[in-house]
Amino acid sequence: MTKLTVDCPLCKTKVPWNDSQQFRPFCSERCKLTDLGEWAEGRRSIPSDAEHDDTTARDLDRD
Ligand SMILES: [Zn+2]
């Protein structure tokens, strides 16, 4: 059987990929919650499409 491990996305700890690791791919609940928190706070960059939306809205208004 292959021993598969993944790196925790937060702290890069090697995490065994098996059923006993309930927080995988994170090493712990702490890392999992931290990662979810970063997404919720928008600290991770997601490309904004605000300018495009604005242009589209004005075009529709003129039409
Ligand atoms: Zn971790």
N, CA, C, O and the ligand as a Tripos MOL2 file, in Angstrom:
@<TRIPOS>MOLECULE
protein
  253   251    64     0     0
PROTEIN
NO_CHARGES

@<TRIPOS>ATOM
      1 N           0.8400   -1.1950    0.0000 N.3       1 MET1
      2 CA          0.0000    0.0000    0.0000 C.3       1 MET1
      3 C           0.8800    1.2530    0.0000 C.2       1 MET1
      4 O           1.8780    1.3190    0.7180 O.2       1 MET1
      5 N           0.5090    2.2240   -0.7960 N.am      2 THR2
      6 CA          1.2900    3.4510   -0.8860 C.3       2 THR2
      7 C           0.9950    4.3720    0.2890 C.2       2 THR2
      8 O          -0.1600    4.6050    0.6460 O.2       2 THR2
      9 N           2.0640    4.8870    0.8800 N.am      3 LYS3
     10 CA          1.8800    5.8780    1.9380 C.3       3 LYS3
     11 C           1.8380    7.2580    1.3120 C.2       3 LYS3
     12 O           2.8580    7.7910    0.8760 O.2       3 LYS3
     13 N           0.6670    7.8140    1.2740 N.am      4 LEU4
     14 CA          0.5020    9.1120    0.6350 C.3       4 LEU4
     15 C           0.4790   10.2170    1.6850 C.2       4 LEU4
     16 O          -0.2180   10.1240    2.6950 O.2       4 LEU4
     17 N           1.2480   11.2520    1.4260 N.am      5 THR5
     18 CA          1.2160   12.4150    2.3060 C.3       5 THR5
     19 C           0.9800   13.6710    1.4840 C.2       5 THR5
     20 O           1.3330   13.7380    0.3070 O.2       5 THR5
     21 N           0.3890   14.6460    2.1110 N.am      6 VAL6
     22 CA          0.2010   15.9450    1.4710 C.3       6 VAL6
     23 C           0.8050   17.0060    2.3730 C.2       6 VAL6
     24 O           1.0040   16.7770    3.5660 O.2       6 VAL6
     25 N           1.0960   18.1710    1.8020 N.am      7 ASP7
     26 CA          1.5940   19.2840    2.6090 C.3       7 ASP7
     27 C           0.4240   20.1400    3.0640 C.2       7 ASP7
     28 O          -0.4160   20.5450    2.2600 O.2       7 ASP7
     29 N           0.3820   20.4090    4.3540 N.am      8 CYS8
     30 CA         -0.6370   21.3200    4.8640 C.3       8 CYS8
     31 C          -0.5260   22.6510    4.1200 C.2       8 CYS8
     32 O           0.5530   23.2420    4.0900 O.2       8 CYS8
     33 N          -1.6180   23.1390    3.5200 N.am      9 PRO9
     34 CA         -1.5620   24.3920    2.7620 C.3       9 PRO9
     35 C          -1.1450   25.5930    3.6060 C.2       9 PRO9
     36 O          -0.6600   26.5910    3.0720 O.2       9 PRO9
     37 N          -1.3300   25.5020    4.9020 N.am     10 LEU10
     38 CA         -1.0030   26.6290    5.7860 C.3      10 LEU10
     39 C           0.4400   26.5960    6.2460 C.2      10 LEU10
     40 O           1.1780   27.5620    6.0560 O.2      10 LEU10
     41 N           0.8490   25.4810    6.8520 N.am     11 CYS11
     42 CA          2.1560   25.4670    7.5010 C.3      11 CYS11
     43 C           3.1140   24.4730    6.8640 C.2      11 CYS11
     44 O           4.2390   24.3030    7.3340 O.2      11 CYS11
     45 N           2.6680   23.8060    5.7830 N.am     12 LYS12
     46 CA          3.5170   22.9030    5.0080 C.3      12 LYS12
     47 C           3.9620   21.6530    5.7810 C.2      12 LYS12
     48 O           4.9210   20.9860    5.3930 O.2      12 LYS12
     49 N           3.2680   21.3490    6.8560 N.am     13 THR13
     50 CA          3.5430   20.1070    7.5680 C.3      13 THR13
     51 C           3.0760   18.9270    6.7250 C.2      13 THR13
     52 O           2.0300   18.9810    6.0770 O.2      13 THR13
     53 N           3.8670   17.8660    6.7450 N.am     14 LYS14
     54 CA          3.4660   16.6560    6.0260 C.3      14 LYS14
     55 C           2.2820   16.0050    6.7380 C.2      14 LYS14
     56 O           2.3480   15.7050    7.9300 O.2      14 LYS14
     57 N           1.2200   15.7950    6.0050 N.am     15 VAL15
     58 CA          0.0210   15.2020    6.5900 C.3      15 VAL15
     59 C          -0.2580   13.8650    5.9140 C.2      15 VAL15
     60 O          -0.4390   13.8170    4.6970 O.2      15 VAL15
     61 N          -0.2970   12.7730    6.6860 N.am     16 PRO16
     62 CA         -0.6440   11.4830    6.1030 C.3      16 PRO16
     63 C          -2.0670   11.5110    5.5560 C.2      16 PRO16
     64 O          -2.9930   11.9510    6.2370 O.2      16 PRO16
     65 N          -2.2360   11.0410    4.3250 N.am     17 TRP17
     66 CA         -3.5630   11.0720    3.7100 C.3      17 TRP17
     67 C          -4.2850    9.7770    4.0630 C.2      17 TRP17
     68 O          -4.2360    8.8000    3.3150 O.2      17 TRP17
     69 N          -4.9510    9.7820    5.2040 N.am     18 ASN18
     70 CA         -5.7300    8.6110    5.5920 C.3      18 ASN18
     71 C          -6.9310    9.0400    6.4180 C.2      18 ASN18
     72 O          -7.0830   10.2140    6.7570 O.2      18 ASN18
     73 N          -7.7770    8.0760    6.7360 N.am     19 ASP19
     74 CA         -9.0480    8.4080    7.3760 C.3      19 ASP19
     75 C          -8.8920    8.9760    8.7770 C.2      19 ASP19
     76 O          -9.8200    9.5910    9.3020 O.2      19 ASP19
     77 N          -7.7360    8.7780    9.3840 N.am     20 SER20
     78 CA         -7.5410    9.3080   10.7240 C.3      20 SER20
     79 C          -7.2340   10.7950   10.7130 C.2      20 SER20
     80 O          -7.2920   11.4590   11.7480 O.2      20 SER20
     81 N          -6.9050   11.3170    9.5250 N.am     21 GLN21
     82 CA         -6.6200   12.7460    9.4130 C.3      21 GLN21
     83 C          -7.8920   13.4640    8.9770 C.2      21 GLN21
     84 O          -8.1100   13.6920    7.7870 O.2      21 GLN21
     85 N          -8.7190   13.8140    9.9380 N.am     22 GLN22
     86 CA        -10.0310   14.3560    9.5960 C.3      22 GLN22
     87 C          -9.9650   15.7630    9.0330 C.2      22 GLN22
     88 O         -10.9330   16.2400    8.4400 O.2      22 GLN22
     89 N          -8.8220   16.4410    9.2130 N.am     23 PHE23
     90 CA         -8.7300   17.8210    8.7270 C.3      23 PHE23
     91 C          -7.9220   17.9260    7.4450 C.2      23 PHE23
     92 O          -7.6580   19.0340    6.9770 O.2      23 PHE23
     93 N          -7.5190   16.7910    6.8610 N.am     24 ARG24
     94 CA         -6.7240   16.8270    5.6440 C.3      24 ARG24
     95 C          -7.4160   17.6460    4.5490 C.2      24 ARG24
     96 O          -8.6460   17.6080    4.4980 O.2      24 ARG24
     97 N          -6.7450   18.3610    3.6960 N.am     25 PRO25
     98 CA         -5.2890   18.3630    3.5930 C.3      25 PRO25
     99 C          -4.5820   19.1980    4.6660 C.2      25 PRO25
    100 O          -3.3630   19.3620    4.6140 O.2      25 PRO25
    101 N          -5.3210   19.7160    5.6200 N.am     26 PHE26
    102 CA         -4.6890   20.4980    6.6820 C.3      26 PHE26
    103 C          -4.1950   19.5650    7.7730 C.2      26 PHE26
    104 O          -4.7150   18.4620    7.9420 O.2      26 PHE26
    105 N          -3.1750   20.0160    8.5220 N.am     27 CYS27
    106 CA         -2.5840   19.1700    9.5420 C.3      27 CYS27
    107 C          -3.4350   19.1810   10.8110 C.2      27 CYS27
    108 O          -3.3270   18.2760   11.6390 O.2      27 CYS27
    109 N          -4.2670   20.1850   10.9620 N.am     28 SER28
    110 CA         -5.0140   20.3320   12.2020 C.3      28 SER28
    111 C          -6.2520   21.1870   11.9760 C.2      28 SER28
    112 O          -6.3890   21.8530   10.9500 O.2      28 SER28
    113 N          -7.1450   21.1550   12.9510 N.am     29 GLU29
    114 CA         -8.3430   21.9790   12.8560 C.3      29 GLU29
    115 C          -7.9750   23.4570   12.8000 C.2      29 GLU29
    116 O          -8.6160   24.2540   12.1150 O.2      29 GLU29
    117 N          -6.9110   23.8030   13.5490 N.am     30 ARG30
    118 CA         -6.4630   25.1950   13.5860 C.3      30 ARG30
    119 C          -6.1090   25.6970   12.1860 C.2      30 ARG30
    120 O          -6.5380   26.7780   11.7820 O.2      30 ARG30
    121 N          -5.3320   24.9160   11.4580 N.am     31 CYS31
    122 CA         -4.9480   25.3290   10.1120 C.3      31 CYS31
    123 C          -6.1650   25.3970    9.1920 C.2      31 CYS31
    124 O          -6.2760   26.3000    8.3620 O.2      31 CYS31
    125 N          -7.0600   24.4530    9.3440 N.am     32 LYS32
    126 CA         -8.2420   24.4500    8.4930 C.3      32 LYS32
    127 C          -9.0820   25.6980    8.7280 C.2      32 LYS32
    128 O          -9.5200   26.3500    7.7800 O.2      32 LYS32
    129 N          -9.3010   26.0200    9.9850 N.am     33 LEU33
    130 CA        -10.1150   27.1890   10.3190 C.3      33 LEU33
    131 C          -9.4230   28.4780    9.8990 C.2      33 LEU33
    132 O         -10.0770   29.4250    9.4610 O.2      33 LEU33
    133 N          -8.1000   28.5150   10.0320 N.am     34 THR34
    134 CA         -7.3440   29.6960    9.6160 C.3      34 THR34
    135 C          -7.4970   29.9140    8.1200 C.2      34 THR34
    136 O          -7.6890   31.0410    7.6640 O.2      34 THR34
    137 N          -7.4110   28.8310    7.3610 N.am     35 ASP35
    138 CA         -7.5310   28.9470    5.9120 C.3      35 ASP35
    139 C          -8.9250   29.4230    5.5220 C.2      35 ASP35
    140 O          -9.0680   30.3070    4.6770 O.2      35 ASP35
    141 N          -9.9370   28.8460    6.1250 N.am     36 LEU36
    142 CA        -11.3040   29.2660    5.8260 C.3      36 LEU36
    143 C         -11.5140   30.7190    6.2230 C.2      36 LEU36
    144 O         -12.2220   31.4580    5.5390 O.2      36 LEU36
    145 N         -10.8970   31.1310    7.3330 N.am     37 GLY37
    146 CA        -11.0130   32.5070    7.7910 C.3      37 GLY37
    147 C         -10.4060   33.4800    6.8050 C.2      37 GLY37
    148 O         -10.9460   34.5640    6.5810 O.2      37 GLY37
    149 N          -9.2720   33.0950    6.2080 N.am     38 GLU38
    150 CA         -8.6270   33.9670    5.2390 C.3      38 GLU38
    151 C          -9.5090   34.1560    4.0140 C.2      38 GLU38
    152 O          -9.5810   35.2520    3.4590 O.2      38 GLU38
    153 N         -10.1650   33.1130    3.6030 N.am     39 TRP39
    154 CA        -11.0750   33.2410    2.4690 C.3      39 TRP39
    155 C         -12.2240   34.1890    2.8240 C.2      39 TRP39
    156 O         -12.6010   35.0570    2.0360 O.2      39 TRP39
    157 N         -12.7690   34.0020    4.0300 N.am     40 ALA40
    158 CA        -13.9290   34.7940    4.4350 C.3      40 ALA40
    159 C         -13.5870   36.2660    4.5310 C.2      40 ALA40
    160 O         -14.4230   37.1220    4.2410 O.2      40 ALA40
    161 N         -12.3520   36.5680    4.9380 N.am     41 GLU41
    162 CA        -11.9490   37.9600    5.0980 C.3      41 GLU41
    163 C         -11.4390   38.5620    3.7880 C.2      41 GLU41
    164 O         -11.1000   39.7450    3.7410 O.2      41 GLU41
    165 N         -11.3860   37.7710    2.7460 N.am     42 GLY42
    166 CA        -10.9660   38.2880    1.4550 C.3      42 GLY42
    167 C          -9.4930   38.6230    1.3990 C.2      42 GLY42
    168 O          -9.0720   39.4450    0.5850 O.2      42 GLY42
    169 N          -8.6920   37.9860    2.2690 N.am     43 ARG43
    170 CA         -7.2670   38.2880    2.2590 C.3      43 ARG43
    171 C          -6.5670   37.5870    1.1150 C.2      43 ARG43
    172 O          -5.4450   37.9450    0.7550 O.2      43 ARG43
    173 N          -7.2110   36.6030    0.5500 N.am     44 ARG44
    174 CA         -6.6400   35.9550   -0.6230 C.3      44 ARG44
    175 C          -7.1420   36.6880   -1.8580 C.2      44 ARG44
    176 O          -8.3030   37.0900   -1.9290 O.2      44 ARG44
    177 N          -6.2590   36.8540   -2.8210 N.am     45 SER45
    178 CA         -6.6070   37.6900   -3.9560 C.3      45 SER45
    179 C          -7.5540   36.9710   -4.9070 C.2      45 SER45
    180 O          -7.2330   35.9070   -5.4380 O.2      45 SER45
    181 N          -8.6890   37.5490   -5.1070 N.am     46 ILE46
    182 CA         -9.6210   37.1020   -6.1250 C.3      46 ILE46
    183 C          -9.7770   38.2680   -7.0980 C.2      46 ILE46
    184 O         -10.1640   39.3620   -6.6860 O.2      46 ILE46
    185 N          -9.4820   38.0560   -8.3780 N.am     47 PRO47
    186 CA         -9.5410   39.1660   -9.3370 C.3      47 PRO47
    187 C         -10.9000   39.8630   -9.3210 C.2      47 PRO47
    188 O         -11.9430   39.2150   -9.4020 O.2      47 PRO47
    189 N         -10.8720   41.1600   -9.2170 N.am     48 SER48
    190 CA        -12.1150   41.9320   -9.1860 C.3      48 SER48
    191 C         -12.5910   42.2220  -10.6010 C.2      48 SER48
    192 O         -11.7910   42.5100  -11.4910 O.2      48 SER48
    193 N         -13.8670   42.1470  -10.7930 N.am     49 ASP49
    194 CA        -14.4410   42.4130  -12.1040 C.3      49 ASP49
    195 C         -15.3330   43.6530  -12.0520 C.2      49 ASP49
    196 O         -16.2330   43.8320  -12.8730 O.2      49 ASP49
    197 N         -15.0560   44.4960  -11.0680 N.am     50 ALA50
    198 CA        -15.9230   45.6530  -10.8260 C.3      50 ALA50
    199 C         -15.9480   46.6030  -12.0190 C.2      50 ALA50
    200 O         -17.0140   47.0910  -12.3940 O.2      50 ALA50
    201 N         -14.7750   46.8760  -12.6270 N.am     51 GLU51
    202 CA        -14.7320   47.7990  -13.7570 C.3      51 GLU51
    203 C         -15.5650   47.3040  -14.9170 C.2      51 GLU51
    204 O         -16.2960   48.0600  -15.5580 O.2      51 GLU51
    205 N         -15.4360   46.0270  -15.1660 N.am     52 HIS52
    206 CA        -16.1940   45.4420  -16.2690 C.3      52 HIS52
    207 C         -17.6910   45.5530  -16.0110 C.2      52 HIS52
    208 O         -18.4660   45.8820  -16.9090 O.2      52 HIS52
    209 N         -18.0870   45.2740  -14.7700 N.am     53 ASP53
    210 CA        -19.5030   45.3540  -14.4240 C.3      53 ASP53
    211 C         -20.0220   46.7740  -14.6190 C.2      53 ASP53
    212 O         -21.1350   46.9800  -15.1040 O.2      53 ASP53
    213 N         -19.1920   47.7610  -14.2300 N.am     54 ASP54
    214 CA        -19.6000   49.1560  -14.3400 C.3      54 ASP54
    215 C         -19.8250   49.5460  -15.7990 C.2      54 ASP54
    216 O         -20.8220   50.1810  -16.1420 O.2      54 ASP54
    217 N         -18.8750   49.1510  -16.6520 N.am     55 THR55
    218 CA        -18.9830   49.4610  -18.0800 C.3      55 THR55
    219 C         -20.2380   48.8200  -18.6690 C.2      55 THR55
    220 O         -20.9750   49.4440  -19.4320 O.2      55 THR55
    221 N         -20.4580   47.5740  -18.3010 N.am     56 THR56
    222 CA        -21.6250   46.8730  -18.8240 C.3      56 THR56
    223 C         -22.9140   47.5690  -18.4100 C.2      56 THR56
    224 O         -23.8370   47.7130  -19.2110 O.2      56 THR56
    225 N         -22.9690   47.9960  -17.1610 N.am     57 ALA57
    226 CA        -24.1640   48.6420  -16.6480 C.3      57 ALA57
    227 C         -24.4490   49.9430  -17.4180 C.2      57 ALA57
    228 O         -25.5950   50.2340  -17.7610 O.2      57 ALA57
    229 N         -23.3780   50.7230  -17.6840 N.am     58 ARG58
    230 CA        -23.5700   51.9820  -18.3980 C.3      58 ARG58
    231 C         -23.9940   51.7610  -19.8530 C.2      58 ARG58
    232 O         -24.8210   52.4890  -20.4030 O.2      58 ARG58
    233 N         -23.3990   50.7330  -20.4480 N.am     59 ASP59
    234 CA        -23.7640   50.4200  -21.8300 C.3      59 ASP59
    235 C         -25.2420   50.0630  -21.9390 C.2      59 ASP59
    236 O         -25.9300   50.4820  -22.8700 O.2      59 ASP59
    237 N         -25.7100   49.2920  -20.9860 N.am     60 LEU60
    238 CA        -27.1040   48.8910  -20.9980 C.3      60 LEU60
    239 C         -28.0050   50.1170  -20.7880 C.2      60 LEU60
    240 O         -29.0690   50.2330  -21.3970 O.2      60 LEU60
    241 N         -27.5590   51.0210  -19.9180 N.am     61 ASP61
    242 CA        -28.3620   52.2070  -19.6190 C.3      61 ASP61
    243 C         -28.5230   53.0830  -20.8590 C.2      61 ASP61
    244 O         -29.6040   53.6050  -21.1340 O.2      61 ASP61
    245 N         -27.4060   53.2350  -21.6130 N.am     62 ARG62
    246 CA        -27.4410   54.0690  -22.8320 C.3      62 ARG62
    247 C         -28.2980   53.4410  -23.9010 C.2      62 ARG62
    248 O         -28.9320   54.1360  -24.6950 O.2      62 ARG62
    249 N         -28.3150   52.1480  -23.9190 N.am     63 ASP63
    250 CA        -29.0630   51.4360  -24.9390 C.3      63 ASP63
    251 C         -30.5680   51.4630  -24.6320 C.2      63 ASP63
    252 O         -31.3620   50.9080  -25.3910 O.2      63 ASP63
    253 ZN         -0.8950   23.0820    9.2470 Zn       64 ZN64
@<TRIPOS>BOND
     1     1     2 1
     2     2     3 1
     3     3     4 2
     4     3     5 am
     5     5     6 1
     6     6     7 1
     7     7     8 2
     8     7     9 am
     9     9    10 1
    10    10    11 1
    11    11    12 2
    12    11    13 am
    13    13    14 1
    14    14    15 1
    15    15    16 2
    16    15    17 am
    17    17    18 1
    18    18    19 1
    19    19    20 2
    20    19    21 am
    21    21    22 1
    22    22    23 1
    23    23    24 2
    24    23    25 am
    25    25    26 1
    26    26    27 1
    27    27    28 2
    28    27    29 am
    29    29    30 1
    30    30    31 1
    31    31    32 2
    32    31    33 am
    33    33    34 1
    34    34    35 1
    35    35    36 2
    36    35    37 am
    37    37    38 1
    38    38    39 1
    39    39    40 2
    40    39    41 am
    41    41    42 1
    42    42    43 1
    43    43    44 2
    44    43    45 am
    45    45    46 1
    46    46    47 1
    47    47    48 2
    48    47    49 am
    49    49    50 1
    50    50    51 1
    51    51    52 2
    52    51    53 am
    53    53    54 1
    54    54    55 1
    55    55    56 2
    56    55    57 am
    57    57    58 1
    58    58    59 1
    59    59    60 2
    60    59    61 am
    61    61    62 1
    62    62    63 1
    63    63    64 2
    64    63    65 am
    65    65    66 1
    66    66    67 1
    67    67    68 2
    68    67    69 am
    69    69    70 1
    70    70    71 1
    71    71    72 2
    72    71    73 am
    73    73    74 1
    74    74    75 1
    75    75    76 2
    76    75    77 am
    77    77    78 1
    78    78    79 1
    79    79    80 2
    80    79    81 am
    81    81    82 1
    82    82    83 1
    83    83    84 2
    84    83    85 am
    85    85    86 1
    86    86    87 1
    87    87    88 2
    88    87    89 am
    89    89    90 1
    90    90    91 1
    91    91    92 2
    92    91    93 am
    93    93    94 1
    94    94    95 1
    95    95    96 2
    96    95    97 am
    97    97    98 1
    98    98    99 1
    99    99   100 2
   100    99   101 am
   101   101   102 1
   102   102   103 1
   103   103   104 2
   104   103   105 am
   105   105   106 1
   106   106   107 1
   107   107   108 2
   108   107   109 am
   109   109   110 1
   110   110   111 1
   111   111   112 2
   112   111   113 am
   113   113   114 1
   114   114   115 1
   115   115   116 2
   116   115   117 am
   117   117   118 1
   118   118   119 1
   119   119   120 2
   120   119   121 am
   121   121   122 1
   122   122   123 1
   123   123   124 2
   124   123   125 am
   125   125   126 1
   126   126   127 1
   127   127   128 2
   128   127   129 am
   129   129   130 1
   130   130   131 1
   131   131   132 2
   132   131   133 am
   133   133   134 1
   134   134   135 1
   135   135   136 2
   136   135   137 am
   137   137   138 1
   138   138   139 1
   139   139   140 2
   140   139   141 am
   141   141   142 1
   142   142   143 1
   143   143   144 2
   144   143   145 am
   145   145   146 1
   146   146   147 1
   147   147   148 2
   148   147   149 am
   149   149   150 1
   150   150   151 1
   151   151   152 2
   152   151   153 am
   153   153   154 1
   154   154   155 1
   155   155   156 2
   156   155   157 am
   157   157   158 1
   158   158   159 1
   159   159   160 2
   160   159   161 am
   161   161   162 1
   162   162   163 1
   163   163   164 2
   164   163   165 am
   165   165   166 1
   166   166   167 1
   167   167   168 2
   168   167   169 am
   169   169   170 1
   170   170   171 1
   171   171   172 2
   172   171   173 am
   173   173   174 1
   174   174   175 1
   175   175   176 2
   176   175   177 am
   177   177   178 1
   178   178   179 1
   179   179   180 2
   180   179   181 am
   181   181   182 1
   182   182   183 1
   183   183   184 2
   184   183   185 am
   185   185   186 1
   186   186   187 1
   187   187   188 2
   188   187   189 am
   189   189   190 1
   190   190   191 1
   191   191   192 2
   192   191   193 am
   193   193   194 1
   194   194   195 1
   195   195   196 2
   196   195   197 am
   197   197   198 1
   198   198   199 1
   199   199   200 2
   200   199   201 am
   201   201   202 1
   202   202   203 1
   203   203   204 2
   204   203   205 am
   205   205   206 1
   206   206   207 1
   207   207   208 2
   208   207   209 am
   209   209   210 1
   210   210   211 1
   211   211   212 2
   212   211   213 am
   213   213   214 1
   214   214   215 1
   215   215   216 2
   216   215   217 am
   217   217   218 1
   218   218   219 1
   219   219   220 2
   220   219   221 am
   221   221   222 1
   222   222   223 1
   223   223   224 2
   224   223   225 am
   225   225   226 1
   226   226   227 1
   227   227   228 2
   228   227   229 am
   229   229   230 1
   230   230   231 1
   231   231   232 2
   232   231   233 am
   233   233   234 1
   234   234   235 1
   235   235   236 2
   236   235   237 am
   237   237   238 1
   238   238   239 1
   239   239   240 2
   240   239   241 am
   241   241   242 1
   242   242   243 1
   243   243   244 2
   244   243   245 am
   245   245   246 1
   246   246   247 1
   247   247   248 2
   248   247   249 am
   249   249   250 1
   250   250   251 1
   251   251   252 2
@<TRIPOS>SUBSTRUCTURE
     1 MET1         2 RESIDUE 1 A MET
     2 THR2         6 RESIDUE 1 A THR
     3 LYS3        10 RESIDUE 1 A LYS
     4 LEU4        14 RESIDUE 1 A LEU
     5 THR5        18 RESIDUE 1 A THR
     6 VAL6        22 RESIDUE 1 A VAL
     7 ASP7        26 RESIDUE 1 A ASP
     8 CYS8        30 RESIDUE 1 A CYS
     9 PRO9        34 RESIDUE 1 A PRO
    10 LEU10       38 RESIDUE 1 A LEU
    11 CYS11       42 RESIDUE 1 A CYS
    12 LYS12       46 RESIDUE 1 A LYS
    13 THR13       50 RESIDUE 1 A THR
    14 LYS14       54 RESIDUE 1 A LYS
    15 VAL15       58 RESIDUE 1 A VAL
    16 PRO16       62 RESIDUE 1 A PRO
    17 TRP17       66 RESIDUE 1 A TRP
    18 ASN18       70 RESIDUE 1 A ASN
    19 ASP19       74 RESIDUE 1 A ASP
    20 SER20       78 RESIDUE 1 A SER
    21 GLN21       82 RESIDUE 1 A GLN
    22 GLN22       86 RESIDUE 1 A GLN
    23 PHE23       90 RESIDUE 1 A PHE
    24 ARG24       94 RESIDUE 1 A ARG
    25 PRO25       98 RESIDUE 1 A PRO
    26 PHE26      102 RESIDUE 1 A PHE
    27 CYS27      106 RESIDUE 1 A CYS
    28 SER28      110 RESIDUE 1 A SER
    29 GLU29      114 RESIDUE 1 A GLU
    30 ARG30      118 RESIDUE 1 A ARG
    31 CYS31      122 RESIDUE 1 A CYS
    32 LYS32      126 RESIDUE 1 A LYS
    33 LEU33      130 RESIDUE 1 A LEU
    34 THR34      134 RESIDUE 1 A THR
    35 ASP35      138 RESIDUE 1 A ASP
    36 LEU36      142 RESIDUE 1 A LEU
    37 GLY37      146 RESIDUE 1 A GLY
    38 GLU38      150 RESIDUE 1 A GLU
    39 TRP39      154 RESIDUE 1 A TRP
    40 ALA40      158 RESIDUE 1 A ALA
    41 GLU41      162 RESIDUE 1 A GLU
    42 GLY42      166 RESIDUE 1 A GLY
    43 ARG43      170 RESIDUE 1 A ARG
    44 ARG44      174 RESIDUE 1 A ARG
    45 SER45      178 RESIDUE 1 A SER
    46 ILE46      182 RESIDUE 1 A ILE
    47 PRO47      186 RESIDUE 1 A PRO
    48 SER48      190 RESIDUE 1 A SER
    49 ASP49      194 RESIDUE 1 A ASP
    50 ALA50      198 RESIDUE 1 A ALA
    51 GLU51      202 RESIDUE 1 A GLU
    52 HIS52      206 RESIDUE 1 A HIS
    53 ASP53      210 RESIDUE 1 A ASP
    54 ASP54      214 RESIDUE 1 A ASP
    55 THR55      218 RESIDUE 1 A THR
    56 THR56      222 RESIDUE 1 A THR
    57 ALA57      226 RESIDUE 1 A ALA
    58 ARG58      230 RESIDUE 1 A ARG
    59 ASP59      234 RESIDUE 1 A ASP
    60 LEU60      238 RESIDUE 1 A LEU
    61 ASP61      242 RESIDUE 1 A ASP
    62 ARG62      246 RESIDUE 1 A ARG
    63 ASP63      250 RESIDUE 1 A ASP
    64 ZN64       253 GROUP 0 **** ****
